[in-house]
Amino acid sequence: MVVSEMGLVLVDRDKKIIREIDRWRVVQGRHIMALTSFAGQRACDRRLRKLVSAKYIKRDRILYGVAGIYSNTLLGAKVGGLPIAVRKVRLEQIIHDIAVLDTAIYFHKVHGVAFENMKTEIELHRLDGFGIRKHRPDFVFDKNGKSICVEVELTLKSKDRFVQNIYDNFMKYDTQFWVVPDRNSRIAVILAQQNEIYPNIEIIEISEVEKWKN
């Protein structure tokens, strides 16, 4: 049994909260509620406040208009048996990273994929170990004997790199899902073109994902 200096007894769900915060890049309170099966947001927020007070996690308001983002403290990482690393939140990536977890919730609710069966980009890079950093999808999972990867692409940064990622996913996974702004976007058009070459692409509009985020 782990007890904080303030007398808070750390239960199994607290440890799960710490683990989920560790493996996703940006996590908000509503995400934690879904990831750890709280009955409601109020109960979840109460527990999160206690974990913040006990210095296991912290909550920062990083971007105006975006709800607070949770991260583990060194104490929380130690208690959770997790790598102790300072993770920097990139401002330009926050909206993307929030959409990734919203997409995970979508796949959980719509396609019945258990969160524990999802392997995140962070976890995939850890499995790679040290060396040249490879492209990894936002998260992957197996279902019905097929390997599936999921990518959230809301802003096209480089067409060449984008096409290379499509090819890499084609070689590694049976199906690749891409979450895009909408089907008329340039991103969706490129995906449709590439699907003629790499026919394992499925497209989801971000509006469909957002229907399930609460």
N, C-alpha and C positions, 0 to 999 in steps of 0.2 A: 504494500500500500504506500502510495506517495502522498505526502502531506506538505503543503506549501508553508512558508513562514507565517502566513496569515491564517493558517488552519484549514485551508481548502483541501479536501480530499479529492485527489484526481481519480476519476472513474474511467471505465473503458471508453465511454463516448468522448470524454475529454481528450484521450490519447488519439482517438480517431480524428477528432477535429485538428489536432496538431499534425497528424500524418497527411490529412487532405490539404491543409494549408501548405505543407512542404512540397507536395507533388504537382500543384497547379501554380501557375505563375502569378495570377492576380485573383484573389478570392474576396468576395463580399459576404455580408451577413446572410443575404438570401440564398447564396450558393451553399453556405455551410448548413443552413436549414435543410436543403434538399439532399446534400451529400451525406448527412448524418441522421436523417430521418426524425428530426424534431417535429412535433405535432403542429407547432405554429411558430411564427416569427418572434412573438413576444417571449416565449420560453427560451428560444434560441438566443435572443439578444441578452436576456438575463444571464444565461450561462457564459456567454462571451464576455460580458462585463466583469464577471467574477474571475475569469481566466486572465483578463487584462490586468485587474487589480493584483492578482497573484504573480504577475510578471512572467506568465508563460507565453503569452502572445501580446501583440500590440496592434493598435488600429490607427491608421494615418489617413488624413484627408489630403490627397496628393493633387487631384485635379478638380477645379471648380465645377460644381454641378454633378459630380460623380460621387456616389456613396463611398464611405470609408473602406479602405482596403486593409485586410488583416495579414500579418506576417508573424512568424515565430521569433521569439527572443532566443538568445543563446541558451537560457535555462530551459525553455520549452523544447528546443532541439535536443538538448542533452537528455531530458526526461523521456522524450519520445524515441531515443536511440537513433536519431537522424543525423545526417551530415551537418556539421556546424559550419555554415557558409553564409556570408552576407550577400543577399540577393538584391541587386539594384532594380528598381522598377523604372522602366523606360517610358517616359511620358508619351512618346509617339506610339507606343505599343499597347497602352492601357485599354483602349476601346476594343482592339483586336483580342486581347487576352480575356476581357470580360465576355466577348462573344464566343470564345472557345469554351468557356465553362457553361454558358447558356446552351451551346450546342451539345455538350455532354449531357445536360439535363434533358434536352430534346430527345436524344437517343435513348436515354434511360426511360422516359415516359412513353415515347411513341414506339420504339423498337424493342423495349424490354431488356436493354443492355445494363447489367449490373455495374455500378461504379467501380467495384473492386475488380472487374474484368477489363477495365480500361487501363491502358498503360500510356502515360502522358509523355510529351516531348522531353520533359526534364528527366523522367525515369529512363527513357530510351537513350539519352545522351550519357547517363550514368553507366548504363550497360556497355556503351561504347568504350568507356574508360578514357584514358589520356591519349592524345594524338591529334590528328587532323579532324576538325569538327565536321561531321557529315550532316546533310539535311535529314531531318526527321519530321514526320507529320505531327500535327497538334496532339492527336491521340490515336491509338489503335486498339482493336479488340478482335476476338475470334467469335464467330457465330455460325452455327450449323456447319462446322468444319471448314469454314472459309475465313481467310484473313482479310480484315477490313481496316482501312485507314481513313482518317477524317482530317480535312484541311479547311481552315477559315481564311478566305482571301477576299478582303473588302477593298483593298487598294493595290493596284498593280504597280509594282516597283520596277521590275525588269522582266520583259517578255522572255528573254533568253533563259533566265534563271527559272521562271515560271514553267516554261516548257520542259526544262531539264527535270524539275521536280515531278512533273506529270509522268515523264518517262521512268524516273526512279521508282515512283509508286507503282507503275504498271509492272515493273520487273519484280517488285517485292510483295505485292498484295493482290488478292483476287478482285477486290472492289475498292475504288477510291471515291469517297464522297467529298465534294467541294461545296462549301457554303459561300454564296456570292451575294452582292448587293441586290441584284435582280437579274432576270433572264435576258434583259436587253443590254446589260452592261458589257463593256469590252471584255471583261474577265470571262463572262459566260459565253460570249461569242468565240473566244479563243478555245475554251474548253470543248465547245461543240465541234470545232474544227479538228482538235486533237483527238476527239473521241472516234473519228473515222480511222485514225491510226492506232490508237490505244483504246480499244472498245471495252473499258471497264469503269468508265467515268459516270458518276451520278451527280446531278446538280440539285442543290437546295437553296432557295432564296432565304435570306436572313429574316425576312418578315415571317416566314413559316416557323423558324426557330423561336422567334420572339413571342409567338402565341403561347408558348409553353414555359416561359421563363419564370412565371410566378405560380 
